[in-house]
Amino acid sequence: MNAYLLVAAGLSVFVCLLHTFLGGRSIAVPLLRAADLHPVPKYVAYYCWHIVTIVLAAIAVMFAIAGVRAESLDLAWMATALTASFCILGLAVPPLKGQKYKNMPQGWLFLPIFLLGVLGGVQ
């Protein structure tokens, strides 16, 4: 058992639930209620919202499997690569778009998961 990867799995589940319930209420619901958006970009964005939900759940599963099966370390590295890319994107977009991290904190949520993935991968 790899404790780093299991903690990464737990944090990934937390981020997935946060995205699904809190984010759904504060982002997906207002998106769907926006009367001034054309239906195509509105529903494409909503579709992408669900893709993100699936990817977040898959990351949690990959870390969990790798955490209990040492021979599945490649799954942990894939999940780590995904969380690293989400972290970098999430930390780069706010300053590039003139936003504040308090309004777009997503990148910071992936930082500890990414670090745990690296630690679990080299353990």
Secondary structure, DSSP 8 states (H G I E B T S, - for coil): --HHHHHHHHHHHHHHHIIIIIIIIIIIHHHHH-TTS-HHHHHHHHHHHHHHHHHHHHHHHHHHHHHH-GGGHHHHHHHHHHHHHHHHHHHHHHHHTT--TTT--HHHHHHHHHHHHHHHHH-
